[in-house]
Amino acid sequence: MIRKPVEGNVILVVDDEDINLQVAKVILEKNLPCRVITVDNAIEGMEILRRQYIRVVLLDIMMPDVDGIEMLKEIRADSKLKNIPVIMLTASTDKQNIQQAIQLNVKEYIKKPFMPNDLIDRVSKQLVIKKDIMQAKILIVDEDEDNLKSLTRILENHFPHQVLIADSGISGMEILRKTDVNLVIANTEMRFINGFKILDFMHKDVKLQKIPVVLVLNDDDSEMLAKVKFSSAANYITLPFDAEKITLILSETLSGKVHGYSNFSTNSSDNVPKSNLNITV
């Protein structure tokens, strides 16, 4: 079963005027394959950016309390957010504000009230810039339905990648034979074919052996950690799932690239050593 991110694109609109939020949401969702989240202040906007993957931000310059320029500075100062495309919305002709935005790597701004075609054109350009990122595929292999749902939710909230789901080791291996995959997350406690056996299967196939595998452990007892240590796994995560830790581990594993990974290495949070993989999908 293949599950895609919500229409591939989530766009955040930050504007203190409700009519602007409503108009932008209707125009974008009607004309582009996207979901639009709207908020009326910068503080809530930053909270959303830090907990969910956002493809593009539409940001009003003139807002009370924290204005758009201050929010933009905060975005650019955050290592995890600094590369998100931001389009400024402005009714202001203040050249100083526009110049500040340009200095903060804003390449597009839209004057309000915006025209539908202009809004669609500028947002779609930013989505095309990152089109290649959408091609990554992450395969989750787990017999536990709750685990599958939890991991899928975490991935879809924090990554733009396509999520593939296998509810058994056998179906996971079948997907690997037929589909190009960038990362595998496999449970070690499955019946018949568990995560370690999937590792062995992939290691014997020249086309699969360079794909990183993150193992799911039911606990982190020393015996299991030792087994992971001497496996070819890139890393591991443990139950119960911690969204922040999982996001960090998977981000390091994917290394910020989709195709042609090179000199891949990742550290586990405990005693599992680095795995150096040169990944070409």
PyRosetta script that sets phi, psi and omega in degrees:
from pyrosetta import init, pose_from_sequence

init()
pose = pose_from_sequence("MIRKPVEGNVILVVDDEDINLQVAKVILEKNLPCRVITVDNAIEGMEILRRQYIRVVLLDIMMPDVDGIEMLKEIRADSKLKNIPVIMLTASTDKQNIQQAIQLNVKEYIKKPFMPNDLIDRVSKQLVIKKDIMQAKILIVDEDEDNLKSLTRILENHFPHQVLIADSGISGMEILRKTDVNLVIANTEMRFINGFKILDFMHKDVKLQKIPVVLVLNDDDSEMLAKVKFSSAANYITLPFDAEKITLILSETLSGKVHGYSNFSTNSSDNVPKSNLNITV")
pose.set_psi(1, 134.5)
pose.set_omega(1, -179.9)
pose.set_phi(2, -111.3)
pose.set_psi(2, 128.8)
pose.set_omega(2, 177.7)
pose.set_phi(3, -119.6)
pose.set_psi(3, 124.8)
pose.set_omega(3, -178.7)
pose.set_phi(4, -95.0)
pose.set_psi(4, 156.7)
pose.set_omega(4, 171.3)
pose.set_phi(5, -60.3)
pose.set_psi(5, 163.0)
pose.set_omega(5, -176.8)
pose.set_phi(6, -59.9)
pose.set_psi(6, 103.2)
pose.set_omega(6, -178.9)
pose.set_phi(7, 47.4)
pose.set_psi(7, 21.7)
pose.set_omega(7, 175.4)
pose.set_phi(8, 79.7)
pose.set_psi(8, -27.2)
pose.set_omega(8, -170.7)
pose.set_phi(9, -137.9)
pose.set_psi(9, 131.8)
pose.set_omega(9, 172.7)
pose.set_phi(10, -118.7)
pose.set_psi(10, 124.9)
pose.set_omega(10, -176.9)
pose.set_phi(11, -113.4)
pose.set_psi(11, 133.9)
pose.set_omega(11, 178.3)
pose.set_phi(12, -105.5)
pose.set_psi(12, 126.4)
pose.set_omega(12, 175.7)
pose.set_phi(13, -112.7)
pose.set_psi(13, 125.2)
pose.set_omega(13, -179.1)
pose.set_phi(14, -119.1)
pose.set_psi(14, 113.9)
pose.set_omega(14, -177.6)
pose.set_phi(15, -158.7)
pose.set_psi(15, 137.8)
pose.set_omega(15, -177.3)
pose.set_phi(16, -81.2)
pose.set_psi(16, -5.4)
pose.set_omega(16, 179.1)
pose.set_phi(17, -102.6)
pose.set_psi(17, 118.8)
pose.set_omega(17, -175.0)
pose.set_phi(18, -59.9)
pose.set_psi(18, -37.1)
pose.set_omega(18, -178.5)
pose.set_phi(19, -63.5)
pose.set_psi(19, -37.6)
pose.set_omega(19, 178.2)
pose.set_phi(20, -65.8)
pose.set_psi(20, -39.7)
pose.set_omega(20, 178.4)
pose.set_phi(21, -62.8)
pose.set_psi(21, -45.7)
pose.set_omega(21, -178.3)
pose.set_phi(22, -64.5)
pose.set_psi(22, -45.5)
pose.set_omega(22, -178.3)
pose.set_phi(23, -63.8)
pose.set_psi(23, -45.7)
pose.set_omega(23, -179.7)
pose.set_phi(24, -61.5)
pose.set_psi(24, -42.7)
pose.set_omega(24, -178.9)
pose.set_phi(25, -62.6)
pose.set_psi(25, -46.4)
pose.set_omega(25, -178.8)
pose.set_phi(26, -64.0)
pose.set_psi(26, -46.0)
pose.set_omega(26, -177.8)
pose.set_phi(27, -62.7)
pose.set_psi(27, -48.4)
pose.set_omega(27, -174.6)
pose.set_phi(28, -70.2)
pose.set_psi(28, -45.4)
pose.set_omega(28, -178.2)
pose.set_phi(29, -69.5)
pose.set_psi(29, -26.1)
pose.set_omega(29, 179.4)
pose.set_phi(30, -78.3)
pose.set_psi(30, -30.4)
pose.set_omega(30, -170.8)
pose.set_phi(31, -112.6)
pose.set_psi(31, -13.6)
pose.set_omega(31, -179.1)
pose.set_phi(32, -128.9)
pose.set_psi(32, 152.5)
pose.set_omega(32, 177.5)
pose.set_phi(33, -76.8)
pose.set_psi(33, 80.4)
pose.set_omega(33, -173.9)
pose.set_phi(34, -150.8)
pose.set_psi(34, 165.7)
pose.set_omega(34, 168.2)
pose.set_phi(35, -117.7)
pose.set_psi(35, 136.1)
pose.set_omega(35, -176.6)
pose.set_phi(36, -111.4)
pose.set_psi(36, 128.0)
pose.set_omega(36, 173.7)
pose.set_phi(37, -105.3)
pose.set_psi(37, 132.2)
pose.set_omega(37, -178.9)
pose.set_phi(38, -119.7)
pose.set_psi(38, 139.2)
pose.set_omega(38, 174.3)
pose.set_phi(39, -139.7)
pose.set_psi(39, 155.0)
pose.set_omega(39, -174.7)
pose.set_phi(40, -105.5)
pose.set_psi(40, 13.8)
pose.set_omega(40, 178.0)
pose.set_phi(41, -155.6)
pose.set_psi(41, 156.7)
pose.set_omega(41, -174.5)
pose.set_phi(42, -69.3)
pose.set_psi(42, -34.9)
pose.set_omega(42, -177.9)
pose.set_phi(43, -62.5)
pose.set_psi(43, -48.1)
pose.set_omega(43, 178.1)
pose.set_phi(44, -66.5)
pose.set_psi(44, -34.0)
pose.set_omega(44, 177.8)
pose.set_phi(45, -60.9)
pose.set_psi(45, -43.3)
pose.set_omega(45, 178.8)
pose.set_phi(46, -66.1)
pose.set_psi(46, -37.1)
pose.set_omega(46, 178.2)
pose.set_phi(47, -61.0)
pose.set_psi(47, -42.9)
pose.set_omega(47, 179.4)
pose.set_phi(48, -65.7)
pose.set_psi(48, -43.1)
pose.set_omega(48, 179.9)
pose.set_phi(49, -59.5)
pose.set_psi(49, -33.2)
pose.set_omega(49, -176.0)
pose.set_phi(50, -83.8)
pose.set_psi(50, -13.3)
pose.set_omega(50, -179.2)
pose.set_phi(51, -116.1)
pose.set_psi(51, -6.6)
pose.set_omega(51, -177.2)
pose.set_phi(52, -143.1)
pose.set_psi(52, 146.1)
pose.set_omega(52, 178.7)
pose.set_phi(53, -74.0)
pose.set_psi(53, 124.1)
pose.set_omega(53, 179.5)
pose.set_phi(54, -119.4)
pose.set_psi(54, 132.2)
pose.set_omega(54, -179.2)
pose.set_phi(55, -81.3)
pose.set_psi(55, -43.2)
pose.set_omega(55, -176.5)
pose.set_phi(56, -143.8)
pose.set_psi(56, 143.5)
pose.set_omega(56, 175.8)
pose.set_phi(57, -114.0)
pose.set_psi(57, 129.4)
pose.set_omega(57, 168.8)
pose.set_phi(58, -102.9)
pose.set_psi(58, 120.0)
pose.set_omega(58, -168.0)
pose.set_phi(59, -129.4)
pose.set_psi(59, 120.3)
pose.set_omega(59, 177.1)
pose.set_phi(60, -72.3)
pose.set_psi(60, 138.1)
pose.set_omega(60, 179.8)
pose.set_phi(61, -75.6)
pose.set_psi(61, -49.2)
pose.set_omega(61, -173.2)
pose.set_phi(62, -92.8)
pose.set_psi(62, 101.3)
pose.set_omega(62, 176.2)
pose.set_phi(63, -136.9)
pose.set_psi(63, 150.3)
pose.set_omega(63, 178.3)
pose.set_phi(64, -69.6)
pose.set_psi(64, 163.7)
pose.set_omega(64, 178.5)
pose.set_phi(65, 63.9)
pose.set_psi(65, -91.5)
pose.set_omega(65, 178.3)
pose.set_phi(66, -105.1)
pose.set_psi(66, 115.5)
pose.set_omega(66, -177.3)
pose.set_phi(67, -85.1)
pose.set_psi(67, 176.5)
pose.set_omega(67, -175.2)
pose.set_phi(68, -64.2)
pose.set_psi(68, -35.3)
pose.set_omega(68, 179.6)
pose.set_phi(69, -65.2)
pose.set_psi(69, -41.8)
pose.set_omega(69, 178.9)
pose.set_phi(70, -65.0)
pose.set_psi(70, -41.0)
pose.set_omega(70, 177.0)
pose.set_phi(71, -64.3)
pose.set_psi(71, -40.6)
pose.set_omega(71, 178.6)
pose.set_phi(72, -61.0)
pose.set_psi(72, -42.0)
pose.set_omega(72, 177.0)
pose.set_phi(73, -60.1)
pose.set_psi(73, -40.0)
pose.set_omega(73, 179.9)
pose.set_phi(74, -66.9)
pose.set_psi(74, -39.1)
pose.set_omega(74, 177.4)
pose.set_phi(75, -62.1)
pose.set_psi(75, -47.7)
pose.set_omega(75, -176.9)
pose.set_phi(76, -69.3)
pose.set_psi(76, -22.4)
pose.set_omega(76, 179.6)
pose.set_phi(77, -84.4)
pose.set_psi(77, -10.4)
pose.set_omega(77, -178.5)
pose.set_phi(78, -96.4)
pose.set_psi(78, 119.7)
pose.set_omega(78, -175.2)
pose.set_phi(79, -60.7)
pose.set_psi(79, -27.7)
pose.set_omega(79, -178.8)
pose.set_phi(80, -85.0)
pose.set_psi(80, -16.8)
pose.set_omega(80, -174.1)
pose.set_phi(81, -114.3)
pose.set_psi(81, -14.0)
pose.set_omega(81, -165.6)
pose.set_phi(82, -61.4)
pose.set_psi(82, -22.7)
pose.set_omega(82, -177.2)
pose.set_phi(83, -95.8)
pose.set_psi(83, 4.0)
pose.set_omega(83, 178.8)
pose.set_phi(84, -68.5)
pose.set_psi(84, 129.2)
pose.set_omega(84, 177.1)
pose.set_phi(85, -64.3)
pose.set_psi(85, 131.7)
pose.set_omega(85, 178.5)
pose.set_phi(86, -122.3)
pose.set_psi(86, 129.6)
pose.set_omega(86, 174.7)
pose.set_phi(87, -111.8)
pose.set_psi(87, 123.3)
pose.set_omega(87, -178.3)
pose.set_phi(88, -85.0)
pose.set_psi(88, 139.7)
pose.set_omega(88, 174.4)
pose.set_phi(89, -107.6)
pose.set_psi(89, 129.1)
pose.set_omega(89, -177.3)
pose.set_phi(90, -149.6)
pose.set_psi(90, 138.6)
pose.set_omega(90, 170.1)
pose.set_phi(91, -100.7)
pose.set_psi(91, -2.7)
pose.set_omega(91, -176.0)
pose.set_phi(92, -87.7)
pose.set_psi(92, 145.6)
pose.set_omega(92, 173.4)
pose.set_phi(93, -104.0)
pose.set_psi(93, 15.9)
pose.set_omega(93, -178.8)
pose.set_phi(94, -66.4)
pose.set_psi(94, 107.6)
pose.set_omega(94, -177.2)
pose.set_phi(95, -64.3)
pose.set_psi(95, -29.8)
pose.set_omega(95, -178.7)
pose.set_phi(96, -64.8)
pose.set_psi(96, -43.7)
pose.set_omega(96, 178.2)
pose.set_phi(97, -63.1)
pose.set_psi(97, -44.7)
pose.set_omega(97, -179.9)
pose.set_phi(98, -63.8)
pose.set_psi(98, -40.9)
pose.set_omega(98, 179.6)
pose.set_phi(99, -65.1)
pose.set_psi(99, -39.5)
pose.set_omega(99, 177.0)
pose.set_phi(100, -61.0)
pose.set_psi(100, -42.4)
pose.set_omega(100, 179.8)
pose.set_phi(101, -63.2)
pose.set_psi(101, -41.9)
pose.set_omega(101, 178.9)
pose.set_phi(102, -62.1)
pose.set_psi(102, -41.3)
pose.set_omega(102, 179.1)
pose.set_phi(103, -65.4)
pose.set_psi(103, -22.9)
pose.set_omega(103, 178.6)
pose.set_phi(104, -96.9)
pose.set_psi(104, 27.2)
pose.set_omega(104, 172.4)
pose.set_phi(105, 67.4)
pose.set_psi(105, 35.2)
pose.set_omega(105, 171.3)
pose.set_phi(106, -95.9)
pose.set_psi(106, 120.2)
pose.set_omega(106, -176.1)
pose.set_phi(107, -100.8)
pose.set_psi(107, -8.7)
pose.set_omega(107, -178.3)
pose.set_phi(108, -136.6)
pose.set_psi(108, 140.2)
pose.set_omega(108, 167.7)
pose.set_phi(109, -142.5)
pose.set_psi(109, 149.2)
pose.set_omega(109, -175.8)
pose.set_phi(110, -121.8)
pose.set_psi(110, 129.7)
pose.set_omega(110, 177.6)
pose.set_phi(111, -82.3)
pose.set_psi(111, 137.7)
pose.set_omega(111, 177.2)
pose.set_phi(112, -94.7)
pose.set_psi(112, 147.2)
pose.set_omega(112, -1.9)
pose.set_phi(113, -72.5)
pose.set_psi(113, 134.9)
pose.set_omega(113, -174.7)
pose.set_phi(114, -83.9)
pose.set_psi(114, 149.9)
pose.set_omega(114, 176.2)
pose.set_phi(115, -87.6)
pose.set_psi(115, 138.6)
pose.set_omega(115, -177.7)
pose.set_phi(116, -52.2)
pose.set_psi(116, -47.1)
pose.set_omega(116, -177.2)
pose.set_phi(117, -63.6)
pose.set_psi(117, -37.5)
pose.set_omega(117, 179.0)
pose.set_phi(118, -65.8)
pose.set_psi(118, -45.3)
pose.set_omega(118, 179.3)
pose.set_phi(119, -61.2)
pose.set_psi(119, -48.0)
pose.set_omega(119, -179.4)
pose.set_phi(120, -60.8)
pose.set_psi(120, -45.4)
pose.set_omega(120, -177.1)
pose.set_phi(121, -62.6)
pose.set_psi(121, -46.5)
pose.set_omega(121, -175.8)
pose.set_phi(122, -70.5)
pose.set_psi(122, -38.9)
pose.set_omega(122, 178.7)
pose.set_phi(123, -69.9)
pose.set_psi(123, -42.2)
pose.set_omega(123, -178.7)
pose.set_phi(124, -63.3)
pose.set_psi(124, -33.1)
pose.set_omega(124, 176.5)
pose.set_phi(125, -61.7)
pose.set_psi(125, -41.7)
pose.set_omega(125, 179.5)
pose.set_phi(126, -68.4)
pose.set_psi(126, -33.9)
pose.set_omega(126, 178.4)
pose.set_phi(127, -69.2)
pose.set_psi(127, -37.3)
pose.set_omega(127, 179.6)
pose.set_phi(128, -65.3)
pose.set_psi(128, -35.2)
pose.set_omega(128, 179.7)
pose.set_phi(129, -54.7)
pose.set_psi(129, -36.3)
pose.set_omega(129, -176.1)
pose.set_phi(130, -104.6)
pose.set_psi(130, 17.3)
pose.set_omega(130, -174.6)
pose.set_phi(131, -58.2)
pose.set_psi(131, -37.9)
pose.set_omega(131, -176.8)
pose.set_phi(132, -64.2)
pose.set_psi(132, -29.9)
pose.set_omega(132, -179.3)
pose.set_phi(133, -63.9)
pose.set_psi(133, -29.6)
pose.set_omega(133, -176.5)
pose.set_phi(134, -70.0)
pose.set_psi(134, -10.8)
pose.set_omega(134, -175.8)
pose.set_phi(135, -81.9)
pose.set_psi(135, -10.7)
pose.set_omega(135, 179.9)
pose.set_phi(136, -65.2)
pose.set_psi(136, 144.1)
pose.set_omega(136, 178.4)
pose.set_phi(137, -126.8)
pose.set_psi(137, 131.1)
pose.set_omega(137, 176.3)
pose.set_phi(138, -114.3)
pose.set_psi(138, 124.3)
pose.set_omega(138, -180.0)
pose.set_phi(139, -100.8)
pose.set_psi(139, 124.7)
pose.set_omega(139, 174.0)
pose.set_phi(140, -104.5)
pose.set_psi(140, 126.3)
pose.set_omega(140, 179.1)
pose.set_phi(141, -119.7)
pose.set_psi(141, 112.5)
pose.set_omega(141, -176.2)
pose.set_phi(142, -161.9)
pose.set_psi(142, 138.4)
pose.set_omega(142, 178.5)
pose.set_phi(143, -82.9)
pose.set_psi(143, -18.1)
pose.set_omega(143, -176.3)
pose.set_phi(144, -85.7)
pose.set_psi(144, 118.4)
pose.set_omega(144, -176.4)
pose.set_phi(145, -63.0)
pose.set_psi(145, -37.5)
pose.set_omega(145, 179.6)
pose.set_phi(146, -65.1)
pose.set_psi(146, -40.6)
pose.set_omega(146, 177.1)
pose.set_phi(147, -61.7)
pose.set_psi(147, -44.2)
pose.set_omega(147, 179.4)
pose.set_phi(148, -59.7)
pose.set_psi(148, -45.3)
pose.set_omega(148, -178.8)
pose.set_phi(149, -65.1)
pose.set_psi(149, -43.7)
pose.set_omega(149, -177.5)
pose.set_phi(150, -64.8)
pose.set_psi(150, -46.5)
pose.set_omega(150, -179.7)
pose.set_phi(151, -65.3)
pose.set_psi(151, -42.1)
pose.set_omega(151, 178.8)
pose.set_phi(152, -60.0)
pose.set_psi(152, -43.1)
pose.set_omega(152, 179.5)
pose.set_phi(153, -61.7)
pose.set_psi(153, -44.1)
pose.set_omega(153, 179.5)
pose.set_phi(154, -62.5)
pose.set_psi(154, -45.7)
pose.set_omega(154, -178.9)
pose.set_phi(155, -63.7)
pose.set_psi(155, -44.4)
pose.set_omega(155, -177.4)
pose.set_phi(156, -69.8)
pose.set_psi(156, -25.5)
pose.set_omega(156, 178.7)
pose.set_phi(157, -82.3)
pose.set_psi(157, -21.9)
pose.set_omega(157, -172.5)
pose.set_phi(158, -121.3)
pose.set_psi(158, -10.6)
pose.set_omega(158, -177.5)
pose.set_phi(159, -134.3)
pose.set_psi(159, 154.3)
pose.set_omega(159, 178.6)
pose.set_phi(160, -89.0)
pose.set_psi(160, 1.3)
pose.set_omega(160, -167.6)
pose.set_phi(161, -80.9)
pose.set_psi(161, 159.3)
pose.set_omega(161, 177.6)
pose.set_phi(162, -77.6)
pose.set_psi(162, 134.9)
pose.set_omega(162, -178.1)
pose.set_phi(163, -106.6)
pose.set_psi(163, 125.4)
pose.set_omega(163, 174.9)
pose.set_phi(164, -109.0)
pose.set_psi(164, 140.6)
pose.set_omega(164, -174.9)
pose.set_phi(165, -122.3)
pose.set_psi(165, 131.8)
pose.set_omega(165, 173.3)
pose.set_phi(166, -125.8)
pose.set_psi(166, 128.0)
pose.set_omega(166, -176.4)
pose.set_phi(167, -94.9)
pose.set_psi(167, 15.2)
pose.set_omega(167, 174.2)
pose.set_phi(168, -161.6)
pose.set_psi(168, 160.9)
pose.set_omega(168, 177.4)
pose.set_phi(169, -61.8)
pose.set_psi(169, -37.3)
pose.set_omega(169, -179.2)
pose.set_phi(170, -64.2)
pose.set_psi(170, -47.4)
pose.set_omega(170, 179.9)
pose.set_phi(171, -67.7)
pose.set_psi(171, -31.4)
pose.set_omega(171, 175.3)
pose.set_phi(172, -62.6)
pose.set_psi(172, -44.5)
pose.set_omega(172, 178.5)
pose.set_phi(173, -64.3)
pose.set_psi(173, -36.5)
pose.set_omega(173, 179.1)
pose.set_phi(174, -64.5)
pose.set_psi(174, -42.8)
pose.set_omega(174, 177.6)
pose.set_phi(175, -62.9)
pose.set_psi(175, -41.9)
pose.set_omega(175, -179.9)
pose.set_phi(176, -62.5)
pose.set_psi(176, -33.7)
pose.set_omega(176, 179.0)
pose.set_phi(177, -69.0)
pose.set_psi(177, -31.2)
pose.set_omega(177, -170.4)
pose.set_phi(178, -105.2)
pose.set_psi(178, -17.6)
pose.set_omega(178, -170.1)
pose.set_phi(179, -129.1)
pose.set_psi(179, 139.0)
pose.set_omega(179, 173.0)
pose.set_phi(180, -73.1)
pose.set_psi(180, 124.0)
pose.set_omega(180, -176.9)
pose.set_phi(181, -124.7)
pose.set_psi(181, 142.8)
pose.set_omega(181, -178.9)
pose.set_phi(182, -97.6)
pose.set_psi(182, -23.5)
pose.set_omega(182, -178.2)
pose.set_phi(183, -156.7)
pose.set_psi(183, 140.5)
pose.set_omega(183, 177.6)
pose.set_phi(184, -118.9)
pose.set_psi(184, 133.7)
pose.set_omega(184, 172.5)
pose.set_phi(185, -116.3)
pose.set_psi(185, 115.8)
pose.set_omega(185, -172.5)
pose.set_phi(186, -130.6)
pose.set_psi(186, 135.0)
pose.set_omega(186, 179.6)
pose.set_phi(187, -78.1)
pose.set_psi(187, 137.8)
pose.set_omega(187, -178.0)
pose.set_phi(188, -84.2)
pose.set_psi(188, -7.9)
pose.set_omega(188, -173.5)
pose.set_phi(189, -106.6)
pose.set_psi(189, 17.0)
pose.set_omega(189, 179.4)
pose.set_phi(190, -74.7)
pose.set_psi(190, 154.1)
pose.set_omega(190, 176.9)
pose.set_phi(191, -75.5)
pose.set_psi(191, 154.7)
pose.set_omega(191, 174.4)
pose.set_phi(192, 64.3)
pose.set_psi(192, -73.9)
pose.set_omega(192, -179.0)
pose.set_phi(193, -118.9)
pose.set_psi(193, 104.4)
pose.set_omega(193, -178.4)
pose.set_phi(194, -98.3)
pose.set_psi(194, -173.9)
pose.set_omega(194, -177.3)
pose.set_phi(195, -58.9)
pose.set_psi(195, -37.5)
pose.set_omega(195, 179.7)
pose.set_phi(196, -67.7)
pose.set_psi(196, -38.0)
pose.set_omega(196, 178.4)
pose.set_phi(197, -69.6)
pose.set_psi(197, -33.1)
pose.set_omega(197, 174.6)
pose.set_phi(198, -65.2)
pose.set_psi(198, -40.4)
pose.set_omega(198, 175.0)
pose.set_phi(199, -57.1)
pose.set_psi(199, -46.6)
pose.set_omega(199, 179.8)
pose.set_phi(200, -62.0)
pose.set_psi(200, -43.1)
pose.set_omega(200, 178.6)
pose.set_phi(201, -60.0)
pose.set_psi(201, -44.6)
pose.set_omega(201, -178.6)
pose.set_phi(202, -70.1)
pose.set_psi(202, -35.5)
pose.set_omega(202, -178.5)
pose.set_phi(203, -64.7)
pose.set_psi(203, -28.2)
pose.set_omega(203, -178.6)
pose.set_phi(204, -84.2)
pose.set_psi(204, -9.2)
pose.set_omega(204, -178.6)
pose.set_phi(205, -109.1)
pose.set_psi(205, 118.6)
pose.set_omega(205, -175.1)
pose.set_phi(206, -60.4)
pose.set_psi(206, -27.5)
pose.set_omega(206, -179.4)
pose.set_phi(207, -79.8)
pose.set_psi(207, -19.1)
pose.set_omega(207, -175.1)
pose.set_phi(208, -109.9)
pose.set_psi(208, -19.4)
pose.set_omega(208, -169.3)
pose.set_phi(209, -66.5)
pose.set_psi(209, -17.4)
pose.set_omega(209, 179.9)
pose.set_phi(210, -95.8)
pose.set_psi(210, -0.3)
pose.set_omega(210, 177.6)
pose.set_phi(211, -79.4)
pose.set_psi(211, 128.1)
pose.set_omega(211, -179.1)
pose.set_phi(212, -69.8)
pose.set_psi(212, 142.6)
pose.set_omega(212, 178.8)
pose.set_phi(213, -121.8)
pose.set_psi(213, 127.5)
pose.set_omega(213, 174.0)
pose.set_phi(214, -107.3)
pose.set_psi(214, 122.2)
pose.set_omega(214, -177.6)
pose.set_phi(215, -89.4)
pose.set_psi(215, 145.2)
pose.set_omega(215, 175.8)
pose.set_phi(216, -102.2)
pose.set_psi(216, 121.3)
pose.set_omega(216, 179.7)
pose.set_phi(217, -108.2)
pose.set_psi(217, 141.1)
pose.set_omega(217, 177.1)
pose.set_phi(218, -72.4)
pose.set_psi(218, -24.1)
pose.set_omega(218, 173.3)
pose.set_phi(219, -157.3)
pose.set_psi(219, 176.7)
pose.set_omega(219, -176.6)
pose.set_phi(220, -115.4)
pose.set_psi(220, 45.5)
pose.set_omega(220, 178.6)
pose.set_phi(221, -68.3)
pose.set_psi(221, 156.9)
pose.set_omega(221, -171.5)
pose.set_phi(222, -61.4)
pose.set_psi(222, -36.5)
pose.set_omega(222, -179.4)
pose.set_phi(223, -64.3)
pose.set_psi(223, -44.6)
pose.set_omega(223, -179.9)
pose.set_phi(224, -67.9)
pose.set_psi(224, -39.9)
pose.set_omega(224, 179.0)
pose.set_phi(225, -62.8)
pose.set_psi(225, -37.5)
pose.set_omega(225, 177.5)
pose.set_phi(226, -64.0)
pose.set_psi(226, -38.7)
pose.set_omega(226, 178.9)
pose.set_phi(227, -65.2)
pose.set_psi(227, -40.3)
pose.set_omega(227, 177.3)
pose.set_phi(228, -64.5)
pose.set_psi(228, -41.5)
pose.set_omega(228, -177.4)
pose.set_phi(229, -56.3)
pose.set_psi(229, -38.4)
pose.set_omega(229, -176.9)
pose.set_phi(230, -97.3)
pose.set_psi(230, 10.9)
pose.set_omega(230, 175.1)
pose.set_phi(231, -96.2)
pose.set_psi(231, 179.4)
pose.set_omega(231, 177.9)
pose.set_phi(232, -96.1)
pose.set_psi(232, 15.3)
pose.set_omega(232, -179.6)
pose.set_phi(233, -63.9)
pose.set_psi(233, 143.6)
pose.set_omega(233, 177.9)
pose.set_phi(234, -75.2)
pose.set_psi(234, -33.9)
pose.set_omega(234, -178.6)
pose.set_phi(235, -170.7)
pose.set_psi(235, -174.4)
pose.set_omega(235, 177.6)
pose.set_phi(236, -148.0)
pose.set_psi(236, 158.5)
pose.set_omega(236, 172.5)
pose.set_phi(237, -131.0)
pose.set_psi(237, 155.9)
pose.set_omega(237, -176.2)
pose.set_phi(238, -121.5)
pose.set_psi(238, 156.7)
pose.set_omega(238, 172.8)
pose.set_phi(239, -87.5)
pose.set_psi(239, 147.7)
pose.set_omega(239, -6.3)
pose.set_phi(240, -70.3)
pose.set_psi(240, 151.1)
pose.set_omega(240, -174.6)
pose.set_phi(241, -67.8)
pose.set_psi(241, 135.4)
pose.set_omega(241, 174.2)
pose.set_phi(242, -111.5)
pose.set_psi(242, 111.1)
pose.set_omega(242, -173.2)
pose.set_phi(243, -57.6)
pose.set_psi(243, -41.7)
pose.set_omega(243, -177.6)
pose.set_phi(244, -65.9)
pose.set_psi(244, -44.7)
pose.set_omega(244, 179.9)
pose.set_phi(245, -65.7)
pose.set_psi(245, -41.4)
pose.set_omega(245, 179.8)
pose.set_phi(246, -63.4)
pose.set_psi(246, -43.4)
pose.set_omega(246, 179.5)
pose.set_phi(247, -60.4)
pose.set_psi(247, -43.2)
pose.set_omega(247, 179.6)
pose.set_phi(248, -63.5)
pose.set_psi(248, -48.8)
pose.set_omega(248, -178.2)
pose.set_phi(249, -61.6)
pose.set_psi(249, -45.9)
pose.set_omega(249, -178.3)
pose.set_phi(250, -70.1)
pose.set_psi(250, -34.2)
pose.set_omega(250, 176.8)
pose.set_phi(251, -63.1)
pose.set_psi(251, -43.5)
pose.set_omega(251, 177.6)
pose.set_phi(252, -64.3)
pose.set_psi(252, -39.8)
pose.set_omega(252, -177.9)
pose.set_phi(253, -66.3)
pose.set_psi(253, -44.9)
pose.set_omega(253, 178.8)
pose.set_phi(254, -73.3)
pose.set_psi(254, -19.4)
pose.set_omega(254, 173.0)
pose.set_phi(255, 59.7)
pose.set_psi(255, 22.9)
pose.set_omega(255, 176.6)
pose.set_phi(256, 73.8)
pose.set_psi(256, 4.8)
pose.set_omega(256, -179.6)
pose.set_phi(257, -122.3)
pose.set_psi(257, 164.0)
pose.set_omega(257, 179.3)
pose.set_phi(258, -112.0)
pose.set_psi(258, -51.2)
pose.set_omega(258, -179.0)
pose.set_phi(259, -111.2)
pose.set_psi(259, 148.1)
pose.set_omega(259, 174.3)
pose.set_phi(260, 64.7)
pose.set_psi(260, 45.3)
pose.set_omega(260, 175.3)
pose.set_phi(261, -57.6)
pose.set_psi(261, 144.4)
pose.set_omega(261, 176.8)
pose.set_phi(262, -141.5)
pose.set_psi(262, 148.7)
pose.set_omega(262, 178.5)
pose.set_phi(263, 49.2)
pose.set_psi(263, 41.6)
pose.set_omega(263, -179.7)
pose.set_phi(264, -66.3)
pose.set_psi(264, 134.2)
pose.set_omega(264, 171.0)
pose.set_phi(265, -151.4)
pose.set_psi(265, 148.6)
pose.set_omega(265, 178.3)
pose.set_phi(266, -147.0)
pose.set_psi(266, 146.7)
pose.set_omega(266, 177.8)
pose.set_phi(267, -102.9)
pose.set_psi(267, 137.3)
pose.set_omega(267, 172.0)
pose.set_phi(268, -78.9)
pose.set_psi(268, 168.1)
pose.set_omega(268, -179.8)
pose.set_phi(269, -78.5)
pose.set_psi(269, -8.2)
pose.set_omega(269, -178.9)
pose.set_phi(270, -125.1)
pose.set_psi(270, -116.1)
pose.set_omega(270, -170.4)
pose.set_phi(271, -108.9)
pose.set_psi(271, 13.3)
pose.set_omega(271, 179.1)
pose.set_phi(272, -81.4)
pose.set_psi(272, 127.4)
pose.set_omega(272, -175.5)
pose.set_phi(273, -73.3)
pose.set_psi(273, 172.0)
pose.set_omega(273, 178.9)
pose.set_phi(274, -67.7)
pose.set_psi(274, 147.0)
pose.set_omega(274, 170.9)
pose.set_phi(275, -115.4)
pose.set_psi(275, 126.6)
pose.set_omega(275, -179.6)
pose.set_phi(276, -103.9)
pose.set_psi(276, 111.8)
pose.set_omega(276, -177.8)
pose.set_phi(277, -125.0)
pose.set_psi(277, 138.1)
pose.set_omega(277, 171.5)
pose.set_phi(278, -103.7)
pose.set_psi(278, 106.5)
pose.set_omega(278, -168.4)
pose.set_phi(279, -102.8)
pose.set_psi(279, 125.7)
pose.set_omega(279, 172.6)
pose.set_phi(280, -130.7)
pose.set_psi(280, 117.1)
pose.set_omega(280, -177.3)
pose.set_phi(281, -105.8)
pose.dump_pdb("model.pdb")
